[in-house]
Amino acid sequence: MNFTILAVAIITILGLVLRLIGIEKDGGLWNDEYVSWSISVIPFGKAFIDGIISQCHMPFYYLYLKFFNIFSADDTFLRITSIIPGIIAIPVMYIVGHEKSKLTGFSCAIFTSLSSLLVYYSQEVRFYSLLFLFSALSLYFTQRVVNKPRKKNLAGLIIANLMILITHSFVYVFFDILYVTLKLKRFYRKFVIYTWIITGVFFAITMPLLLKILFFTNSMSQWWTNLNLYRVAQIFADYFTPIISNVSVIENIHEINLTAMFLIVPALIALIVYLACIFDKHIRHSNQILYVAVATLLVAIIAALTGKLSINAKYIIEIYPILIFVFCSTIDSYNNLLFKLLIFTIFFAFQLGYVFSPNYASKLPREEGNKYVADLIKSAKLSKNDFIVITYYPKSRFSKYIDLSKYNVIEIYKGNFNYYFAPFLTSEEALKIGKNKYRGTFLNALTPVKDFSGSELITRLNNEVYYKMKQNQKVAFVFLDSVSFLDEYMFRAVITNPVAYEKAPLPYIVFSDIRNEIIKTIPLKARNLRFETKGAWTIVSFQY
């Protein structure tokens, strides 16, 4: 067997093994995954389009998942649908790197195989793994078109970019075509014109859907985090270290220990390599494709600054193939073979060594998995017509795992929480100006238990739950700990500090307040009070 084929096969098998570790997740699908699945099972028609628009993403991934739903809706099977493109991307990245040399090809394949970020999203029922594959193909054909302007290479580029366009975004596609234009405009004007015309036609076709998604959806991602240096640095760490932000963010590491070393050493190597790429004219010239990634990142940063999205590595995963290629290509640009092999060995040793950590990407549970809620409700041993108050998500998020129709279910979630605070505001208005409007409510919630006279939230809960309950009936409150984690002490520290209050995302404050107020006002005559936690979920139940 050809050595190259054998080596790429071994690297690909390694990537498959890493992605199969821990593929079965006890918590089931978490919210974003659940949304992917729930939209994919909607029959074709207006409801399907409305489902897509409601989630601010382009339609292809839902069509992709819909095909696999023909065979099974099992959670593990759905996760495998993301492993498939994740594995295909490994040999694709080899041929991307092979455009420069075999060593760059092998190192690109190994990087793709070991990347914690790619391993993690190869186990998630979302489009990121598929998008990385399309971006890798786009990078390959971009190089081919620039180096060998042929119709077949142009066709490959257009198809790859079209798949990116109908899966996620037009930003990367625009800058990629602009890069090709600048490279070929002098001698291949027809190629450039054809590329813009064909891409423009498809862009025009998708424009109505794109405009609806950009300007008429109610995505909440932009309210979660403030853009700061830590967030930008976290993107860099997610791309180049085995520790991803799902486990530990940079600002949480305060001392030099083994975990910190797995973060610091690979990040330091990557930083030095990129500085070399930037300041060495010869290397910079041969890696000009990096400008596409930089321009895409800058647009994402501007969007974050204007409140359009939360900055995150997964949201700009289109640039990741370029970053991998430039990293490997830069190291390979040096003449000393021993030096190159040493750098690659150290870098990849840290990536592979973290596999044995309990926090390795493929071992991570989905703490917010919706199946945990079903398990907690069953464990509470509720009877027919008992009351359940679900916070943060609507009850429809859990229908895959439990039938809630026999209970009296009250939902206080992202789309209606305004009703329980200030019903004269719409949910959209509440998200935009809620910090000003609800400040008095939050301050009132700081009142000691003995003096707390209630609030709009408690008044409505009394009317919807407590006043309707009969003797011996149970009520269960379901809280998502990861968004309602501000206990009374931390809540006070945020609310009374103007700077902290301004920085804290509104949903954290709102749902922490809901949790604190509910627990504070549990009736004195409550019996069999019970707290239970699974993953990032807690249920509080009692008889009345």
C-alpha positions as CSV (number, residue, x, y, z in Angstrom):
1,M,0.0,0.0,0.0
2,N,1.2,3.5,-0.8
3,F,2.8,5.0,2.3
4,T,0.9,8.3,2.0
5,I,-2.5,6.6,1.8
6,L,-1.6,4.3,4.8
7,A,-0.4,7.3,6.9
8,V,-3.5,9.4,6.2
9,A,-5.7,6.4,6.9
10,I,-4.0,5.9,10.3
11,I,-4.4,9.6,11.1
12,T,-8.1,9.4,10.1
13,I,-8.7,6.3,12.2
14,L,-7.1,8.1,15.2
15,G,-9.5,11.0,14.6
16,L,-12.4,8.5,14.4
17,V,-11.4,6.9,17.7
18,L,-11.1,10.2,19.5
19,R,-14.6,11.2,18.2
20,L,-16.2,8.0,19.3
21,I,-15.0,8.2,22.9
22,G,-18.0,9.2,25.1
23,I,-20.3,9.5,22.1
24,E,-23.3,8.4,24.3
25,K,-24.3,11.3,26.5
26,D,-26.5,10.6,29.5
27,G,-28.1,14.0,29.3
28,G,-29.4,13.6,25.8
29,L,-29.6,16.6,23.5
30,W,-29.0,20.1,25.0
31,N,-31.0,23.0,23.7
32,D,-29.1,24.0,20.5
33,E,-29.0,20.3,19.5
34,Y,-32.6,19.8,20.3
35,V,-33.5,22.8,18.1
36,S,-31.5,21.2,15.3
37,W,-33.4,18.0,15.6
38,S,-36.8,19.5,16.2
39,I,-36.6,21.7,13.1
40,S,-35.3,18.8,11.0
41,V,-38.4,16.7,11.8
42,I,-40.8,19.4,10.7
43,P,-42.5,18.4,7.3
44,F,-41.5,20.6,4.4
45,G,-43.6,23.7,4.1
46,K,-44.2,27.1,5.8
47,A,-43.6,25.6,9.3
48,F,-40.2,24.3,8.3
49,I,-39.2,27.7,6.9
50,D,-40.5,29.4,10.0
51,G,-38.5,27.0,12.2
52,I,-35.3,27.9,10.3
53,I,-35.9,31.6,10.5
54,S,-36.6,31.5,14.2
55,Q,-33.1,30.1,14.8
56,C,-31.0,32.6,12.7
57,H,-29.2,30.0,10.7
58,M,-29.3,29.0,7.0
59,P,-31.3,25.9,6.0
60,F,-28.8,23.3,4.6
61,Y,-27.9,21.6,7.9
62,Y,-31.6,21.0,8.8
63,L,-32.0,19.4,5.4
64,Y,-28.9,17.3,6.0
65,L,-30.2,16.2,9.4
66,K,-33.7,15.5,7.9
67,F,-32.2,12.9,5.6
68,F,-30.7,11.0,8.6
69,N,-33.9,11.2,10.5
70,I,-35.3,8.8,8.0
71,F,-33.2,6.1,9.6
72,S,-33.3,7.0,13.3
73,A,-33.9,9.8,15.8
74,D,-31.7,8.1,18.5
75,D,-29.4,10.7,20.1
76,T,-26.2,8.7,19.6
77,F,-27.1,8.2,15.9
78,L,-27.8,11.9,15.5
79,R,-24.3,12.7,17.0
80,I,-22.7,10.3,14.5
81,T,-24.1,12.5,11.7
82,S,-21.6,15.1,12.9
83,I,-18.8,12.6,13.2
84,I,-19.1,11.7,9.5
85,P,-18.1,15.2,8.1
86,G,-15.6,15.5,10.9
87,I,-13.8,12.4,9.7
88,I,-14.0,13.3,6.0
89,A,-12.3,16.6,6.8
90,I,-9.1,14.9,8.0
91,P,-8.0,13.6,4.5
92,V,-9.4,16.8,3.0
93,M,-7.0,18.8,5.2
94,Y,-4.2,16.6,4.0
95,I,-4.8,17.5,0.4
96,V,-5.1,21.2,1.5
97,G,-1.6,21.0,3.1
98,H,-0.2,18.9,0.3
99,E,-0.7,21.9,-2.0
100,K,2.5,23.2,-0.2
101,S,4.3,19.9,0.7
102,K,3.7,16.4,2.1
103,L,4.9,17.5,5.6
104,T,2.4,20.4,5.6
105,G,-0.3,17.9,4.4
106,F,0.5,15.4,7.2
107,S,0.6,18.1,9.9
108,C,-2.7,19.6,8.7
109,A,-4.3,16.2,8.9
110,I,-2.9,15.4,12.3
111,F,-4.0,18.9,13.6
112,T,-7.5,18.2,12.3
113,S,-7.6,14.7,13.8
114,L,-6.5,15.9,17.2
115,S,-8.1,19.3,17.5
116,S,-10.2,19.3,20.7
117,L,-12.6,21.9,19.2
118,L,-13.3,19.7,16.2
119,V,-13.6,16.6,18.3
120,Y,-16.1,18.4,20.5
121,Y,-18.3,19.6,17.6
122,S,-18.0,16.3,15.8
123,Q,-20.1,15.0,18.7
124,E,-22.7,17.7,18.7
125,V,-25.9,17.8,16.7
126,R,-25.1,21.1,15.1
127,F,-23.7,22.3,11.8
128,Y,-20.2,23.2,12.9
129,S,-18.5,20.0,11.9
130,L,-20.2,20.1,8.5
131,L,-19.3,23.7,8.0
132,F,-15.6,23.0,8.8
133,L,-15.6,20.4,6.0
134,F,-17.1,22.8,3.5
135,S,-14.6,25.4,4.6
136,A,-11.7,23.0,4.1
137,L,-12.9,22.2,0.6
138,S,-13.3,25.9,-0.1
139,L,-9.7,26.4,1.0
140,Y,-8.5,23.6,-1.2
141,F,-10.2,24.9,-4.3
142,T,-9.2,28.4,-3.5
143,Q,-5.6,27.3,-3.6
144,R,-6.2,25.3,-6.8
145,V,-7.8,28.1,-8.6
146,V,-5.0,30.5,-7.7
147,N,-2.3,28.1,-8.6
148,K,-4.0,26.4,-11.5
149,P,-6.9,28.4,-12.9
150,R,-9.0,25.6,-14.5
151,K,-12.8,25.3,-14.9
152,K,-13.0,22.3,-12.7
153,N,-11.2,24.1,-9.9
154,L,-13.4,27.1,-10.3
155,A,-16.5,24.8,-10.2
156,G,-15.2,23.2,-7.0
157,L,-14.6,26.6,-5.4
158,I,-18.1,27.8,-6.3
159,I,-19.8,24.7,-5.0
160,A,-17.8,24.7,-1.7
161,N,-18.6,28.3,-1.1
162,L,-22.2,27.8,-2.1
163,M,-22.5,25.1,0.6
164,I,-20.9,27.5,3.2
165,L,-23.4,30.2,2.1
166,I,-26.5,28.0,2.6
167,T,-25.2,26.5,5.8
168,H,-24.1,29.5,7.7
169,S,-22.9,32.9,6.4
170,F,-21.8,35.0,3.4
171,V,-18.9,36.9,5.2
172,Y,-16.2,34.2,4.6
173,V,-17.4,33.6,1.1
174,F,-17.2,37.3,0.2
175,F,-13.6,37.6,1.4
176,D,-12.6,34.4,-0.1
177,I,-13.8,35.4,-3.6
178,L,-12.3,38.9,-3.1
179,Y,-8.9,37.1,-2.4
180,V,-9.3,35.1,-5.6
181,T,-10.2,38.2,-7.5
182,L,-7.1,40.0,-6.3
183,K,-4.9,37.1,-7.2
184,L,-6.3,36.5,-10.7
185,K,-7.7,39.8,-11.9
186,R,-4.6,40.6,-14.0
187,F,-4.6,37.6,-16.3
188,Y,-7.8,35.7,-15.7
189,R,-10.6,38.3,-15.8
190,K,-13.1,35.9,-17.2
191,F,-12.6,33.6,-14.2
192,V,-13.2,36.4,-11.8
193,I,-16.3,37.6,-13.6
194,Y,-17.8,34.1,-13.7
195,T,-17.1,33.6,-10.1
196,W,-18.8,36.8,-9.0
197,I,-21.8,36.3,-11.3
198,I,-22.5,32.8,-10.2
199,T,-22.0,33.5,-6.6
200,G,-24.0,36.7,-6.9
201,V,-26.9,34.7,-8.4
202,F,-27.0,32.3,-5.5
203,F,-26.6,35.1,-3.0
204,A,-29.6,36.9,-4.6
205,I,-31.7,33.7,-4.4
206,T,-30.9,33.3,-0.7
207,M,-31.1,37.0,0.1
208,P,-34.7,37.1,1.3
209,L,-34.1,34.3,3.8
210,L,-30.8,35.9,4.8
211,L,-32.4,39.2,5.5
212,K,-35.1,37.6,7.6
213,I,-32.6,35.7,9.6
214,L,-30.3,38.8,10.1
215,F,-33.0,41.3,11.0
216,F,-36.2,39.6,12.0
217,T,-35.2,36.7,14.3
218,N,-35.2,36.8,18.1
219,S,-31.8,35.1,18.7
220,M,-30.5,35.8,22.2
221,S,-26.9,35.0,21.6
222,Q,-25.9,38.7,21.4
223,W,-27.0,39.3,25.0
224,W,-24.8,36.7,26.6
225,T,-21.3,38.1,26.7
226,N,-19.5,41.4,26.4
227,L,-16.6,41.6,23.9
228,N,-13.3,41.9,25.7
229,L,-9.7,40.8,25.3
230,Y,-10.4,37.6,27.2
231,R,-13.0,36.6,24.7
232,V,-10.7,37.2,21.7
233,A,-7.9,35.3,23.5
234,Q,-10.3,32.5,24.2
235,I,-11.0,32.0,20.5
236,F,-7.2,31.7,19.9
237,A,-7.0,29.2,22.8
238,D,-10.0,27.2,21.5
239,Y,-8.4,26.9,18.1
240,F,-4.8,25.9,19.2
241,T,-5.0,24.3,22.6
242,P,-6.6,21.1,23.8
243,I,-8.6,23.0,26.5
244,I,-11.7,24.5,25.0
245,S,-14.0,27.1,26.6
246,N,-16.6,24.5,27.3
247,V,-14.3,23.4,30.1
248,S,-12.3,26.3,31.3
249,V,-12.1,29.9,30.2
250,I,-8.8,31.8,30.3
251,E,-9.8,34.1,33.1
252,N,-10.5,31.2,35.4
253,I,-6.9,30.0,35.3
254,H,-5.0,31.7,38.1
255,E,-1.9,29.5,38.7
256,I,0.6,27.5,36.8
257,N,-0.3,23.8,37.0
258,L,-0.6,20.9,34.7
259,T,-3.9,22.1,33.2
260,A,-2.5,25.6,32.7
261,M,0.5,24.1,30.9
262,F,-1.8,22.3,28.4
263,L,-3.2,25.8,27.7
264,I,-0.1,27.9,27.8
265,V,2.4,25.8,25.8
266,P,0.4,25.1,22.7
267,A,-1.0,28.7,22.7
268,L,2.5,30.1,23.1
269,I,3.8,27.9,20.2
270,A,0.9,29.1,18.0
271,L,1.5,32.7,18.9
272,I,5.2,32.5,18.0
273,V,4.4,30.8,14.8
274,Y,1.9,33.4,13.7
275,L,4.3,36.2,14.7
276,A,6.9,34.6,12.5
277,C,4.3,34.4,9.7
278,I,3.5,38.1,10.1
279,F,7.0,39.5,10.3
280,D,8.8,37.2,7.9
281,K,8.1,38.7,4.4
282,H,8.8,35.5,2.5
283,I,6.5,33.4,4.8
284,R,3.8,36.1,4.8
285,H,3.7,36.3,1.0
286,S,3.2,32.6,0.7
287,N,0.4,32.6,3.3
288,Q,-1.7,35.5,2.0
289,I,-4.8,33.4,2.4
290,L,-4.6,34.3,6.1
291,Y,-6.0,37.7,5.1
292,V,-9.3,36.0,4.4
293,A,-9.4,34.6,8.0
294,V,-8.3,38.0,9.5
295,A,-11.0,39.9,7.6
296,T,-13.7,37.4,8.6
297,L,-12.6,37.6,12.2
298,L,-12.7,41.5,12.1
299,V,-16.3,41.4,10.8
300,A,-17.2,39.1,13.7
301,I,-15.6,41.4,16.2
302,I,-17.5,44.4,14.7
303,A,-20.7,42.4,14.9
304,A,-20.0,41.6,18.5
305,L,-19.3,45.3,19.2
306,T,-22.6,46.3,17.7
307,G,-24.5,43.6,19.6
308,K,-25.3,41.3,16.8
309,L,-23.6,38.1,18.2
310,S,-21.6,36.7,21.0
311,I,-18.0,36.2,19.9
312,N,-17.1,32.5,19.9
313,A,-14.8,30.2,18.0
314,K,-17.6,28.0,16.7
315,Y,-19.4,31.0,15.1
316,I,-16.4,31.7,12.9
317,I,-15.3,28.1,12.3
318,E,-15.1,28.8,8.6
319,I,-11.6,30.4,9.2
320,Y,-10.3,27.4,11.1
321,P,-9.0,25.4,8.1
322,I,-7.0,28.5,7.0
323,L,-5.6,28.9,10.5
324,I,-4.5,25.3,10.6
325,F,-3.0,25.5,7.1
326,V,-1.1,28.7,7.8
327,F,0.2,27.4,11.2
328,C,1.5,24.2,9.6
329,S,2.8,25.9,6.5
330,T,4.7,28.5,8.5
331,I,6.6,25.9,10.5
332,D,7.3,23.9,7.3
333,S,8.7,27.0,5.7
334,Y,11.9,26.7,7.7
335,N,14.8,24.7,6.2
336,N,15.9,22.8,9.3
337,L,14.0,19.5,9.2
338,L,14.9,18.6,12.8
339,F,13.6,22.0,14.1
340,K,10.3,21.5,12.2
341,L,9.8,18.0,13.5
342,L,10.6,19.1,17.0
343,I,8.0,22.0,17.0
344,F,5.3,19.7,15.5
345,T,6.1,16.9,18.0
346,I,5.9,19.2,21.0
347,F,2.7,20.9,19.8
348,F,0.9,17.6,18.9
349,A,2.1,15.9,22.0
350,F,0.2,18.4,24.1
351,Q,-2.9,17.9,22.0
352,L,-2.7,14.1,22.2
353,G,-1.6,14.1,25.9
354,Y,-4.8,15.8,27.0
355,V,-6.8,12.9,25.7
356,F,-6.1,11.2,29.0
357,S,-7.5,14.1,31.0
358,P,-11.1,13.6,32.3
359,N,-11.9,16.9,30.8
360,Y,-11.0,15.9,27.2
361,A,-13.4,17.2,24.6
362,S,-15.0,13.9,23.7
363,K,-15.5,12.9,27.4
364,L,-17.5,16.0,28.2
365,P,-21.1,15.4,29.1
366,R,-23.8,17.8,27.8
367,E,-24.6,19.3,31.2
368,E,-27.6,21.1,29.9
369,G,-29.0,18.0,28.2
370,N,-32.8,18.1,28.2
371,K,-33.0,14.4,29.1
372,Y,-31.8,15.3,32.6
373,V,-35.0,17.3,33.1
374,A,-37.1,14.3,32.2
375,D,-35.1,12.2,34.6
376,L,-35.6,14.7,37.4
377,I,-39.3,15.0,36.8
378,K,-39.7,11.2,36.9
379,S,-37.6,11.1,40.1
380,A,-39.9,13.6,41.8
381,K,-42.7,11.1,41.5
382,L,-45.4,13.6,40.4
383,S,-49.0,12.5,40.0
384,K,-51.5,13.5,37.3
385,N,-52.4,17.2,37.5
386,D,-49.5,18.1,39.7
387,F,-47.8,21.4,38.9
388,I,-44.5,21.9,37.1
389,V,-42.9,25.3,36.7
390,I,-40.2,25.1,34.0
391,T,-37.8,28.1,33.8
392,Y,-35.7,29.3,30.9
393,Y,-37.0,26.9,28.2
394,P,-40.5,26.2,27.1
395,K,-42.0,22.7,27.8
396,S,-41.7,21.8,24.1
397,R,-37.9,21.5,24.6
398,F,-38.4,18.3,26.5
399,S,-41.1,16.4,24.5
400,K,-38.5,14.0,23.0
401,Y,-37.9,12.6,26.5
402,I,-41.1,13.0,28.5
403,D,-44.9,13.5,28.0
404,L,-45.9,16.6,30.1
405,S,-49.5,16.7,29.0
406,K,-50.8,15.1,32.2
407,Y,-49.3,17.8,34.4
408,N,-50.2,21.5,34.9
409,V,-47.2,23.1,33.3
410,I,-46.3,26.8,33.7
411,E,-43.4,28.1,31.5
412,I,-41.3,31.0,32.4
413,Y,-38.8,31.1,29.5
414,K,-36.8,33.3,27.3
415,G,-39.7,34.3,25.2
416,N,-42.2,35.2,27.9
417,F,-40.3,36.2,31.1
418,N,-41.4,39.8,30.6
419,Y,-44.9,38.8,31.5
420,Y,-43.7,37.9,35.0
421,F,-41.8,41.1,35.4
422,A,-43.4,43.9,33.5
423,P,-46.1,42.7,31.1
424,F,-46.4,46.1,29.4
425,L,-43.0,45.3,27.7
426,T,-42.7,42.8,24.8
427,S,-40.0,40.1,25.2
428,E,-37.8,42.0,22.6
429,E,-38.2,45.3,24.5
430,A,-37.5,43.5,27.8
431,L,-34.2,42.2,26.4
432,K,-33.1,45.7,25.2
433,I,-34.3,47.9,28.0
434,G,-35.0,45.4,30.8
435,K,-31.9,46.3,32.8
436,N,-33.4,49.8,33.3
437,K,-37.0,48.8,33.7
438,Y,-36.4,45.8,36.1
439,R,-33.8,47.4,38.3
440,G,-36.4,48.2,41.0
441,T,-37.7,44.6,40.9
442,F,-34.2,43.3,41.4
443,L,-33.5,45.6,44.3
444,N,-36.8,44.6,45.9
445,A,-35.7,41.0,45.6
446,L,-32.8,41.8,47.9
447,T,-35.2,42.3,50.8
448,P,-34.8,39.8,53.7
449,V,-37.3,37.0,53.8
450,K,-39.2,38.3,56.8
451,D,-39.7,41.7,55.1
452,F,-40.2,40.5,51.5
453,S,-43.7,41.4,50.4
454,G,-43.6,39.7,47.0
455,S,-43.3,40.9,43.4
456,E,-45.1,40.7,40.1
457,L,-43.5,37.3,39.6
458,I,-44.7,36.0,43.0
459,T,-48.2,37.4,42.4
460,R,-48.5,35.6,39.1
461,L,-47.2,32.4,40.6
462,N,-49.7,32.6,43.4
463,N,-52.5,33.0,40.8
464,E,-51.2,30.3,38.5
465,V,-50.0,27.7,41.0
466,Y,-50.5,28.0,44.7
467,Y,-54.1,29.3,44.7
468,K,-55.0,26.5,42.3
469,M,-53.4,23.6,44.2
470,K,-55.4,21.2,46.2
471,Q,-54.3,19.5,49.4
472,N,-51.5,17.0,49.0
473,Q,-50.8,18.1,45.4
474,K,-47.2,18.5,44.4
475,V,-45.4,21.3,42.6
476,A,-41.9,21.0,41.1
477,F,-39.8,24.0,40.0
478,V,-37.1,23.3,37.3
479,F,-34.1,25.5,37.1
480,L,-31.2,25.6,34.7
481,D,-28.2,26.2,37.0
482,S,-25.9,27.5,34.3
483,V,-28.1,30.6,33.8
484,S,-29.6,31.0,37.3
485,F,-26.3,30.6,39.2
486,L,-26.4,33.9,41.1
487,D,-27.4,33.0,44.6
488,E,-28.6,35.7,47.0
489,Y,-25.1,36.8,47.9
490,M,-23.8,37.0,44.4
491,F,-27.0,38.5,43.1
492,R,-26.7,41.3,45.7
493,A,-23.1,41.9,44.7
494,V,-24.1,42.4,41.0
495,I,-27.3,44.4,41.6
496,T,-25.7,46.9,44.0
497,N,-22.5,47.4,41.9
498,P,-23.3,49.7,38.9
499,V,-20.2,48.4,36.9
500,A,-21.0,44.7,37.6
501,Y,-24.7,45.3,36.8
502,E,-23.9,46.9,33.5
503,K,-21.5,44.0,32.5
504,A,-23.7,41.1,33.6
505,P,-25.9,39.6,30.8
506,L,-29.6,40.3,31.5
507,P,-30.7,36.6,31.2
508,Y,-28.3,35.6,34.1
509,I,-29.8,38.3,36.3
510,V,-33.5,37.6,35.3
511,F,-33.4,33.8,35.8
512,S,-31.3,34.0,38.9
513,D,-33.9,36.4,40.3
514,I,-36.7,34.0,39.4
515,R,-34.9,31.2,41.2
516,N,-34.1,33.2,44.3
517,E,-37.6,34.6,44.6
518,I,-39.3,31.2,44.2
519,I,-37.0,29.5,46.8
520,K,-37.4,32.5,49.1
521,T,-41.2,32.3,49.0
522,I,-41.6,28.5,49.4
523,P,-44.7,28.2,51.6
524,L,-44.2,27.5,55.3
525,K,-46.6,24.6,55.1
526,A,-44.7,22.9,52.3
527,R,-44.1,19.2,53.0
528,N,-41.5,16.7,51.7
529,L,-39.3,19.5,50.4
530,R,-36.8,17.9,48.0
531,F,-33.9,19.3,46.0
532,E,-32.2,17.2,43.3
533,T,-29.6,18.1,40.7
534,K,-28.5,16.4,37.4
535,G,-26.0,18.0,35.1
536,A,-26.8,21.7,35.0
537,W,-30.4,21.2,36.1
538,T,-32.0,21.4,39.5
539,I,-35.6,20.5,40.5
540,V,-37.2,21.7,43.7
541,S,-40.4,19.8,44.6
542,F,-42.8,19.7,47.6
543,Q,-46.3,18.9,48.6
544,Y,-48.7,21.8,49.4
